């Protein structure tokens, strides 16, 4: 079942622009969910961006 989901997303990414954008977004979400290194960096990125000063 998981193999079929990966193949479907891959097929979307090789299609036209609309499905390719959706497929790329979903593939990115899948990679974050299955990679503990990426998952651990999300709070660090949010803290870094949240700590930036705004230019007047």
SULWOMO-V784224 format. One record per residue. N is the residue number from 1. SS is DSSP state (hx for helix, st for strand, lp for the rest). Layout:
n = <N	N>
ss = <SS	SS>
//
This chain:
n = <1	2	3	4	5	6	7	8	9	10	11	12	13	14	15	16	17	18	19	20	21	22	23	24	25	26	27	28	29	30	31	32	33	34	35	36	37	38	39	40	41	42	43	44	45	46	47	48	49	50	51	52	53	54	55	56>
ss = <lp	hx	hx	hx	hx	hx	hx	hx	hx	hx	hx	hx	hx	lp	lp	lp	hx	hx	hx	hx	hx	hx	hx	hx	hx	hx	hx	hx	hx	hx	hx	hx	hx	hx	lp	hx	hx	hx	hx	hx	hx	hx	hx	hx	hx	hx	hx	hx	hx	hx	lp	lp	lp	lp	lp	lp>
//
